[in-house]
Amino acid sequence: MFEYLPERPLEPPEEKPIAYCDYCGGEIYEGETVYNIDGQLIHEDCLHDFADDYFKDCKEEAVSYAEAYC
Ligand SMILES: [Zn+2]
């Protein structure tokens, strides 16, 4: 079985973060996919947690309205 072990990890030439994630505070590098929400930069991976916070006022327990017509 051929084992692929790169001698060194691939690193982008530009290592300086261009911004920081407004959710986790982590570094954002050039070329990375981020969400720009009202001027806040959010990692793609952080979007779910961020959205959970951001839309917390919209969050509610699902109610069956069908019962109201009984
Ligand atoms: Zn993040």
PDB file of the backbone (N, CA, C, O) and the ligand in Angstrom, with CONECT records:
HET     ZN  A 101       1
ATOM      1  N   MET A   1       0.849  -1.201   0.000  1.00  0.00           N
ATOM      2  CA  MET A   1       0.000   0.000   0.000  1.00  0.00           C
ATOM      3  C   MET A   1       0.877   1.240   0.000  1.00  0.00           C
ATOM      4  O   MET A   1       1.774   1.388   0.830  1.00  0.00           O
ATOM      5  N   PHE A   2       0.611   2.092  -0.908  1.00  0.00           N
ATOM      6  CA  PHE A   2       1.395   3.316  -1.033  1.00  0.00           C
ATOM      7  C   PHE A   2       0.961   4.333   0.011  1.00  0.00           C
ATOM      8  O   PHE A   2      -0.209   4.706   0.087  1.00  0.00           O
ATOM      9  N   GLU A   3       1.899   4.764   0.794  1.00  0.00           N
ATOM     10  CA  GLU A   3       1.581   5.716   1.854  1.00  0.00           C
ATOM     11  C   GLU A   3       2.019   7.116   1.445  1.00  0.00           C
ATOM     12  O   GLU A   3       3.188   7.354   1.144  1.00  0.00           O
ATOM     13  N   TYR A   4       1.094   8.005   1.439  1.00  0.00           N
ATOM     14  CA  TYR A   4       1.426   9.370   1.025  1.00  0.00           C
ATOM     15  C   TYR A   4       1.684  10.238   2.245  1.00  0.00           C
ATOM     16  O   TYR A   4       0.758  10.596   2.972  1.00  0.00           O
ATOM     17  N   LEU A   5       2.921  10.568   2.458  1.00  0.00           N
ATOM     18  CA  LEU A   5       3.270  11.430   3.581  1.00  0.00           C
ATOM     19  C   LEU A   5       4.098  12.613   3.068  1.00  0.00           C
ATOM     20  O   LEU A   5       5.295  12.483   2.814  1.00  0.00           O
ATOM     21  N   PRO A   6       3.461  13.731   2.927  1.00  0.00           N
ATOM     22  CA  PRO A   6       4.220  14.894   2.460  1.00  0.00           C
ATOM     23  C   PRO A   6       5.277  15.287   3.493  1.00  0.00           C
ATOM     24  O   PRO A   6       5.031  15.243   4.698  1.00  0.00           O
ATOM     25  N   GLU A   7       6.438  15.666   3.008  1.00  0.00           N
ATOM     26  CA  GLU A   7       7.528  15.986   3.934  1.00  0.00           C
ATOM     27  C   GLU A   7       7.248  17.243   4.749  1.00  0.00           C
ATOM     28  O   GLU A   7       7.678  17.370   5.895  1.00  0.00           O
ATOM     29  N   ARG A   8       6.532  18.149   4.143  1.00  0.00           N
ATOM     30  CA  ARG A   8       6.158  19.354   4.884  1.00  0.00           C
ATOM     31  C   ARG A   8       4.763  19.782   4.453  1.00  0.00           C
ATOM     32  O   ARG A   8       4.383  19.624   3.293  1.00  0.00           O
ATOM     33  N   PRO A   9       4.015  20.317   5.386  1.00  0.00           N
ATOM     34  CA  PRO A   9       2.656  20.731   5.045  1.00  0.00           C
ATOM     35  C   PRO A   9       2.669  21.890   4.058  1.00  0.00           C
ATOM     36  O   PRO A   9       3.560  22.739   4.068  1.00  0.00           O
ATOM     37  N   LEU A  10       1.663  21.895   3.218  1.00  0.00           N
ATOM     38  CA  LEU A  10       1.544  22.993   2.259  1.00  0.00           C
ATOM     39  C   LEU A  10       1.134  24.259   2.989  1.00  0.00           C
ATOM     40  O   LEU A  10       0.109  24.300   3.670  1.00  0.00           O
ATOM     41  N   GLU A  11       1.929  25.265   2.839  1.00  0.00           N
ATOM     42  CA  GLU A  11       1.594  26.526   3.488  1.00  0.00           C
ATOM     43  C   GLU A  11       1.491  27.629   2.451  1.00  0.00           C
ATOM     44  O   GLU A  11       2.316  27.723   1.542  1.00  0.00           O
ATOM     45  N   PRO A  12       0.485  28.448   2.594  1.00  0.00           N
ATOM     46  CA  PRO A  12       0.376  29.566   1.654  1.00  0.00           C
ATOM     47  C   PRO A  12       1.534  30.525   1.859  1.00  0.00           C
ATOM     48  O   PRO A  12       2.010  30.692   2.982  1.00  0.00           O
ATOM     49  N   PRO A  13       1.985  31.146   0.802  1.00  0.00           N
ATOM     50  CA  PRO A  13       3.124  32.056   0.931  1.00  0.00           C
ATOM     51  C   PRO A  13       2.818  33.241   1.851  1.00  0.00           C
ATOM     52  O   PRO A  13       3.690  33.739   2.564  1.00  0.00           O
ATOM     53  N   GLU A  14       1.576  33.669   1.816  1.00  0.00           N
ATOM     54  CA  GLU A  14       1.183  34.791   2.669  1.00  0.00           C
ATOM     55  C   GLU A  14       0.540  34.256   3.937  1.00  0.00           C
ATOM     56  O   GLU A  14      -0.581  33.748   3.903  1.00  0.00           O
ATOM     57  N   GLU A  15       1.240  34.369   5.049  1.00  0.00           N
ATOM     58  CA  GLU A  15       0.730  33.790   6.289  1.00  0.00           C
ATOM     59  C   GLU A  15       0.084  34.812   7.202  1.00  0.00           C
ATOM     60  O   GLU A  15      -0.474  34.471   8.245  1.00  0.00           O
ATOM     61  N   LYS A  16       0.166  36.055   6.800  1.00  0.00           N
ATOM     62  CA  LYS A  16      -0.388  37.097   7.660  1.00  0.00           C
ATOM     63  C   LYS A  16      -1.900  37.141   7.509  1.00  0.00           C
ATOM     64  O   LYS A  16      -2.405  37.280   6.395  1.00  0.00           O
ATOM     65  N   PRO A  17      -2.626  37.026   8.607  1.00  0.00           N
ATOM     66  CA  PRO A  17      -4.075  37.124   8.504  1.00  0.00           C
ATOM     67  C   PRO A  17      -4.492  38.523   8.057  1.00  0.00           C
ATOM     68  O   PRO A  17      -3.910  39.522   8.480  1.00  0.00           O
ATOM     69  N   ILE A  18      -5.498  38.580   7.204  1.00  0.00           N
ATOM     70  CA  ILE A  18      -5.959  39.882   6.721  1.00  0.00           C
ATOM     71  C   ILE A  18      -7.098  40.407   7.574  1.00  0.00           C
ATOM     72  O   ILE A  18      -7.430  41.591   7.531  1.00  0.00           O
ATOM     73  N   ALA A  19      -7.693  39.510   8.351  1.00  0.00           N
ATOM     74  CA  ALA A  19      -8.796  39.927   9.214  1.00  0.00           C
ATOM     75  C   ALA A  19      -9.009  38.869  10.280  1.00  0.00           C
ATOM     76  O   ALA A  19      -8.357  37.825  10.275  1.00  0.00           O
ATOM     77  N   TYR A  20      -9.910  39.144  11.175  1.00  0.00           N
ATOM     78  CA  TYR A  20     -10.236  38.184  12.219  1.00  0.00           C
ATOM     79  C   TYR A  20     -11.736  37.917  12.211  1.00  0.00           C
ATOM     80  O   TYR A  20     -12.549  38.810  11.973  1.00  0.00           O
ATOM     81  N   CYS A  21     -12.066  36.691  12.472  1.00  0.00           N
ATOM     82  CA  CYS A  21     -13.460  36.281  12.507  1.00  0.00           C
ATOM     83  C   CYS A  21     -14.161  36.985  13.667  1.00  0.00           C
ATOM     84  O   CYS A  21     -13.664  36.985  14.793  1.00  0.00           O
ATOM     85  N   ASP A  22     -15.298  37.575  13.389  1.00  0.00           N
ATOM     86  CA  ASP A  22     -16.029  38.291  14.432  1.00  0.00           C
ATOM     87  C   ASP A  22     -16.746  37.342  15.376  1.00  0.00           C
ATOM     88  O   ASP A  22     -17.260  37.758  16.414  1.00  0.00           O
ATOM     89  N   TYR A  23     -16.780  36.075  15.018  1.00  0.00           N
ATOM     90  CA  TYR A  23     -17.437  35.134  15.922  1.00  0.00           C
ATOM     91  C   TYR A  23     -16.438  34.460  16.854  1.00  0.00           C
ATOM     92  O   TYR A  23     -16.587  34.510  18.075  1.00  0.00           O
ATOM     93  N   CYS A  24     -15.419  33.829  16.275  1.00  0.00           N
ATOM     94  CA  CYS A  24     -14.474  33.078  17.111  1.00  0.00           C
ATOM     95  C   CYS A  24     -13.178  33.835  17.350  1.00  0.00           C
ATOM     96  O   CYS A  24     -12.364  33.434  18.182  1.00  0.00           O
ATOM     97  N   GLY A  25     -12.984  34.935  16.619  1.00  0.00           N
ATOM     98  CA  GLY A  25     -11.761  35.710  16.805  1.00  0.00           C
ATOM     99  C   GLY A  25     -10.560  35.100  16.099  1.00  0.00           C
ATOM    100  O   GLY A  25      -9.438  35.591  16.222  1.00  0.00           O
ATOM    101  N   GLY A  26     -10.803  34.036  15.367  1.00  0.00           N
ATOM    102  CA  GLY A  26      -9.723  33.357  14.647  1.00  0.00           C
ATOM    103  C   GLY A  26      -9.267  34.137  13.429  1.00  0.00           C
ATOM    104  O   GLY A  26      -9.952  35.038  12.946  1.00  0.00           O
ATOM    105  N   GLU A  27      -8.101  33.766  12.953  1.00  0.00           N
ATOM    106  CA  GLU A  27      -7.524  34.476  11.822  1.00  0.00           C
ATOM    107  C   GLU A  27      -8.215  34.133  10.511  1.00  0.00           C
ATOM    108  O   GLU A  27      -8.649  33.003  10.290  1.00  0.00           O
ATOM    109  N   ILE A  28      -8.303  35.130   9.659  1.00  0.00           N
ATOM    110  CA  ILE A  28      -8.854  34.937   8.320  1.00  0.00           C
ATOM    111  C   ILE A  28      -7.753  35.289   7.327  1.00  0.00           C
ATOM    112  O   ILE A  28      -7.166  36.369   7.389  1.00  0.00           O
ATOM    113  N   TYR A  29      -7.484  34.368   6.417  1.00  0.00           N
ATOM    114  CA  TYR A  29      -6.426  34.561   5.448  1.00  0.00           C
ATOM    115  C   TYR A  29      -7.003  34.906   4.081  1.00  0.00           C
ATOM    116  O   TYR A  29      -8.163  34.632   3.774  1.00  0.00           O
ATOM    117  N   GLU A  30      -6.155  35.509   3.289  1.00  0.00           N
ATOM    118  CA  GLU A  30      -6.564  35.880   1.944  1.00  0.00           C
ATOM    119  C   GLU A  30      -7.003  34.639   1.170  1.00  0.00           C
ATOM    120  O   GLU A  30      -6.360  33.591   1.239  1.00  0.00           O
ATOM    121  N   GLY A  31      -8.090  34.770   0.445  1.00  0.00           N
ATOM    122  CA  GLY A  31      -8.559  33.658  -0.362  1.00  0.00           C
ATOM    123  C   GLY A  31      -9.491  32.720   0.371  1.00  0.00           C
ATOM    124  O   GLY A  31     -10.099  31.838  -0.236  1.00  0.00           O
ATOM    125  N   GLU A  32      -9.607  32.908   1.680  1.00  0.00           N
ATOM    126  CA  GLU A  32     -10.482  32.059   2.470  1.00  0.00           C
ATOM    127  C   GLU A  32     -11.943  32.451   2.227  1.00  0.00           C
ATOM    128  O   GLU A  32     -12.249  33.620   1.989  1.00  0.00           O
ATOM    129  N   THR A  33     -12.817  31.483   2.288  1.00  0.00           N
ATOM    130  CA  THR A  33     -14.234  31.775   2.120  1.00  0.00           C
ATOM    131  C   THR A  33     -14.814  32.236   3.446  1.00  0.00           C
ATOM    132  O   THR A  33     -14.772  31.516   4.444  1.00  0.00           O
ATOM    133  N   VAL A  34     -15.355  33.445   3.442  1.00  0.00           N
ATOM    134  CA  VAL A  34     -15.958  33.971   4.660  1.00  0.00           C
ATOM    135  C   VAL A  34     -17.313  34.587   4.319  1.00  0.00           C
ATOM    136  O   VAL A  34     -17.611  34.858   3.155  1.00  0.00           O
ATOM    137  N   TYR A  35     -18.100  34.795   5.316  1.00  0.00           N
ATOM    138  CA  TYR A  35     -19.360  35.503   5.149  1.00  0.00           C
ATOM    139  C   TYR A  35     -19.191  36.915   5.693  1.00  0.00           C
ATOM    140  O   TYR A  35     -18.675  37.114   6.793  1.00  0.00           O
ATOM    141  N   ASN A  36     -19.630  37.883   4.914  1.00  0.00           N
ATOM    142  CA  ASN A  36     -19.598  39.267   5.357  1.00  0.00           C
ATOM    143  C   ASN A  36     -21.024  39.654   5.718  1.00  0.00           C
ATOM    144  O   ASN A  36     -21.844  39.946   4.847  1.00  0.00           O
ATOM    145  N   ILE A  37     -21.304  39.651   7.010  1.00  0.00           N
ATOM    146  CA  ILE A  37     -22.662  39.906   7.481  1.00  0.00           C
ATOM    147  C   ILE A  37     -22.680  41.229   8.221  1.00  0.00           C
ATOM    148  O   ILE A  37     -22.127  41.344   9.315  1.00  0.00           O
ATOM    149  N   ASP A  38     -23.311  42.221   7.631  1.00  0.00           N
ATOM    150  CA  ASP A  38     -23.340  43.563   8.209  1.00  0.00           C
ATOM    151  C   ASP A  38     -21.934  44.045   8.574  1.00  0.00           C
ATOM    152  O   ASP A  38     -21.735  44.668   9.617  1.00  0.00           O
ATOM    153  N   GLY A  39     -20.985  43.757   7.724  1.00  0.00           N
ATOM    154  CA  GLY A  39     -19.615  44.207   7.963  1.00  0.00           C
ATOM    155  C   GLY A  39     -18.821  43.302   8.881  1.00  0.00           C
ATOM    156  O   GLY A  39     -17.638  43.551   9.113  1.00  0.00           O
ATOM    157  N   GLN A  40     -19.431  42.274   9.402  1.00  0.00           N
ATOM    158  CA  GLN A  40     -18.720  41.324  10.247  1.00  0.00           C
ATOM    159  C   GLN A  40     -18.260  40.153   9.391  1.00  0.00           C
ATOM    160  O   GLN A  40     -19.039  39.586   8.625  1.00  0.00           O
ATOM    161  N   LEU A  41     -17.017  39.807   9.527  1.00  0.00           N
ATOM    162  CA  LEU A  41     -16.493  38.679   8.764  1.00  0.00           C
ATOM    163  C   LEU A  41     -16.589  37.422   9.602  1.00  0.00           C
ATOM    164  O   LEU A  41     -16.115  37.372  10.737  1.00  0.00           O
ATOM    165  N   ILE A  42     -17.196  36.430   9.036  1.00  0.00           N
ATOM    166  CA  ILE A  42     -17.443  35.183   9.757  1.00  0.00           C
ATOM    167  C   ILE A  42     -16.915  34.012   8.942  1.00  0.00           C
ATOM    168  O   ILE A  42     -17.199  33.896   7.750  1.00  0.00           O
ATOM    169  N   HIS A  43     -16.156  33.157   9.583  1.00  0.00           N
ATOM    170  CA  HIS A  43     -15.697  31.936   8.930  1.00  0.00           C
ATOM    171  C   HIS A  43     -16.889  31.149   8.396  1.00  0.00           C
ATOM    172  O   HIS A  43     -17.986  31.177   8.955  1.00  0.00           O
ATOM    173  N   GLU A  44     -16.636  30.450   7.299  1.00  0.00           N
ATOM    174  CA  GLU A  44     -17.671  29.561   6.780  1.00  0.00           C
ATOM    175  C   GLU A  44     -18.086  28.565   7.867  1.00  0.00           C
ATOM    176  O   GLU A  44     -19.269  28.271   8.035  1.00  0.00           O
ATOM    177  N   ASP A  45     -17.111  28.060   8.587  1.00  0.00           N
ATOM    178  CA  ASP A  45     -17.383  27.055   9.618  1.00  0.00           C
ATOM    179  C   ASP A  45     -18.097  27.625  10.838  1.00  0.00           C
ATOM    180  O   ASP A  45     -18.728  26.891  11.599  1.00  0.00           O
ATOM    181  N   CYS A  46     -17.992  28.942  11.018  1.00  0.00           N
ATOM    182  CA  CYS A  46     -18.596  29.562  12.196  1.00  0.00           C
ATOM    183  C   CYS A  46     -20.014  30.039  11.909  1.00  0.00           C
ATOM    184  O   CYS A  46     -20.733  30.463  12.813  1.00  0.00           O
ATOM    185  N   LEU A  47     -20.405  29.966  10.645  1.00  0.00           N
ATOM    186  CA  LEU A  47     -21.684  30.561  10.265  1.00  0.00           C
ATOM    187  C   LEU A  47     -22.854  29.986  11.046  1.00  0.00           C
ATOM    188  O   LEU A  47     -23.747  30.715  11.478  1.00  0.00           O
ATOM    189  N   HIS A  48     -22.840  28.680  11.221  1.00  0.00           N
ATOM    190  CA  HIS A  48     -23.971  28.071  11.906  1.00  0.00           C
ATOM    191  C   HIS A  48     -24.135  28.632  13.319  1.00  0.00           C
ATOM    192  O   HIS A  48     -25.227  29.032  13.724  1.00  0.00           O
ATOM    193  N   ASP A  49     -23.032  28.651  14.051  1.00  0.00           N
ATOM    194  CA  ASP A  49     -23.095  29.152  15.424  1.00  0.00           C
ATOM    195  C   ASP A  49     -23.410  30.644  15.441  1.00  0.00           C
ATOM    196  O   ASP A  49     -24.158  31.129  16.290  1.00  0.00           O
ATOM    197  N   PHE A  50     -22.822  31.358  14.486  1.00  0.00           N
ATOM    198  CA  PHE A  50     -23.067  32.791  14.410  1.00  0.00           C
ATOM    199  C   PHE A  50     -24.542  33.047  14.108  1.00  0.00           C
ATOM    200  O   PHE A  50     -25.179  33.880  14.752  1.00  0.00           O
ATOM    201  N   ALA A  51     -25.069  32.339  13.143  1.00  0.00           N
ATOM    202  CA  ALA A  51     -26.458  32.525  12.744  1.00  0.00           C
ATOM    203  C   ALA A  51     -27.397  32.188  13.894  1.00  0.00           C
ATOM    204  O   ALA A  51     -28.435  32.827  14.069  1.00  0.00           O
ATOM    205  N   ASP A  52     -27.030  31.198  14.660  1.00  0.00           N
ATOM    206  CA  ASP A  52     -27.825  30.805  15.810  1.00  0.00           C
ATOM    207  C   ASP A  52     -27.972  31.980  16.780  1.00  0.00           C
ATOM    208  O   ASP A  52     -29.053  32.234  17.311  1.00  0.00           O
ATOM    209  N   ASP A  53     -26.874  32.683  16.996  1.00  0.00           N
ATOM    210  CA  ASP A  53     -26.877  33.870  17.845  1.00  0.00           C
ATOM    211  C   ASP A  53     -27.626  35.019  17.181  1.00  0.00           C
ATOM    212  O   ASP A  53     -28.474  35.679  17.782  1.00  0.00           O
ATOM    213  N   TYR A  54     -27.273  35.226  15.917  1.00  0.00           N
ATOM    214  CA  TYR A  54     -27.752  36.387  15.171  1.00  0.00           C
ATOM    215  C   TYR A  54     -29.269  36.364  15.045  1.00  0.00           C
ATOM    216  O   TYR A  54     -29.930  37.399  15.132  1.00  0.00           O
ATOM    217  N   PHE A  55     -29.800  35.191  14.845  1.00  0.00           N
ATOM    218  CA  PHE A  55     -31.247  35.070  14.629  1.00  0.00           C
ATOM    219  C   PHE A  55     -31.959  34.532  15.862  1.00  0.00           C
ATOM    220  O   PHE A  55     -33.039  33.951  15.754  1.00  0.00           O
ATOM    221  N   LYS A  56     -31.355  34.724  17.039  1.00  0.00           N
ATOM    222  CA  LYS A  56     -31.956  34.127  18.229  1.00  0.00           C
ATOM    223  C   LYS A  56     -33.345  34.691  18.516  1.00  0.00           C
ATOM    224  O   LYS A  56     -34.191  34.021  19.109  1.00  0.00           O
ATOM    225  N   ASP A  57     -33.567  35.943  18.082  1.00  0.00           N
ATOM    226  CA  ASP A  57     -34.882  36.537  18.289  1.00  0.00           C
ATOM    227  C   ASP A  57     -35.949  35.897  17.402  1.00  0.00           C
ATOM    228  O   ASP A  57     -37.144  35.981  17.683  1.00  0.00           O
ATOM    229  N   CYS A  58     -35.498  35.264  16.341  1.00  0.00           N
ATOM    230  CA  CYS A  58     -36.439  34.606  15.427  1.00  0.00           C
ATOM    231  C   CYS A  58     -36.705  33.170  15.850  1.00  0.00           C
ATOM    232  O   CYS A  58     -37.557  32.482  15.289  1.00  0.00           O
ATOM    233  N   LYS A  59     -35.955  32.741  16.849  1.00  0.00           N
ATOM    234  CA  LYS A  59     -36.034  31.347  17.242  1.00  0.00           C
ATOM    235  C   LYS A  59     -37.252  31.116  18.120  1.00  0.00           C
ATOM    236  O   LYS A  59     -37.509  31.885  19.046  1.00  0.00           O
ATOM    237  N   GLU A  60     -37.985  30.084  17.839  1.00  0.00           N
ATOM    238  CA  GLU A  60     -39.125  29.742  18.673  1.00  0.00           C
ATOM    239  C   GLU A  60     -39.424  28.266  18.535  1.00  0.00           C
ATOM    240  O   GLU A  60     -38.918  27.576  17.649  1.00  0.00           O
ATOM    241  N   GLU A  61     -40.239  27.824  19.416  1.00  0.00           N
ATOM    242  CA  GLU A  61     -40.634  26.432  19.365  1.00  0.00           C
ATOM    243  C   GLU A  61     -41.704  26.275  18.295  1.00  0.00           C
ATOM    244  O   GLU A  61     -42.642  27.069  18.228  1.00  0.00           O
ATOM    245  N   ALA A  62     -41.566  25.268  17.473  1.00  0.00           N
ATOM    246  CA  ALA A  62     -42.546  25.047  16.423  1.00  0.00           C
ATOM    247  C   ALA A  62     -43.877  24.654  17.043  1.00  0.00           C
ATOM    248  O   ALA A  62     -43.948  23.787  17.914  1.00  0.00           O
ATOM    249  N   VAL A  63     -44.912  25.301  16.582  1.00  0.00           N
ATOM    250  CA  VAL A  63     -46.233  25.041  17.114  1.00  0.00           C
ATOM    251  C   VAL A  63     -47.125  24.526  15.998  1.00  0.00           C
ATOM    252  O   VAL A  63     -47.075  25.020  14.872  1.00  0.00           O
ATOM    253  N   SER A  64     -47.905  23.573  16.303  1.00  0.00           N
ATOM    254  CA  SER A  64     -48.834  23.066  15.294  1.00  0.00           C
ATOM    255  C   SER A  64     -50.090  23.932  15.285  1.00  0.00           C
ATOM    256  O   SER A  64     -50.916  23.877  16.196  1.00  0.00           O
ATOM    257  N   TYR A  65     -50.204  24.726  14.235  1.00  0.00           N
ATOM    258  CA  TYR A  65     -51.363  25.604  14.162  1.00  0.00           C
ATOM    259  C   TYR A  65     -52.626  24.842  13.792  1.00  0.00           C
ATOM    260  O   TYR A  65     -53.738  25.343  13.958  1.00  0.00           O
ATOM    261  N   ALA A  66     -52.446  23.643  13.295  1.00  0.00           N
ATOM    262  CA  ALA A  66     -53.593  22.835  12.888  1.00  0.00           C
ATOM    263  C   ALA A  66     -54.550  22.610  14.065  1.00  0.00           C
ATOM    264  O   ALA A  66     -55.765  22.510  13.896  1.00  0.00           O
ATOM    265  N   GLU A  67     -53.959  22.535  15.260  1.00  0.00           N
ATOM    266  CA  GLU A  67     -54.787  22.269  16.424  1.00  0.00           C
ATOM    267  C   GLU A  67     -55.771  23.413  16.700  1.00  0.00           C
ATOM    268  O   GLU A  67     -56.835  23.200  17.281  1.00  0.00           O
ATOM    269  N   ALA A  68     -55.407  24.611  16.284  1.00  0.00           N
ATOM    270  CA  ALA A  68     -56.251  25.774  16.537  1.00  0.00           C
ATOM    271  C   ALA A  68     -57.564  25.684  15.774  1.00  0.00           C
ATOM    272  O   ALA A  68     -58.546  26.332  16.135  1.00  0.00           O
ATOM    273  N   TYR A  69     -57.577  24.890  14.734  1.00  0.00           N
ATOM    274  CA  TYR A  69     -58.793  24.803  13.926  1.00  0.00           C
ATOM    275  C   TYR A  69     -59.722  23.691  14.374  1.00  0.00           C
ATOM    276  O   TYR A  69     -60.778  23.482  13.777  1.00  0.00           O
ATOM    277  N   CYS A  70     -59.342  22.989  15.402  1.00  0.00           N
ATOM    278  CA  CYS A  70     -60.175  21.871  15.851  1.00  0.00           C
ATOM    279  C   CYS A  70     -61.449  22.395  16.535  1.00  0.00           C
ATOM    280  O   CYS A  70     -62.279  21.604  16.983  1.00  0.00           O
TER     281      CYS A  70
HETATM  282 ZN    ZN A 101     -14.532  31.861  13.098  1.00  0.00          ZN2+
END
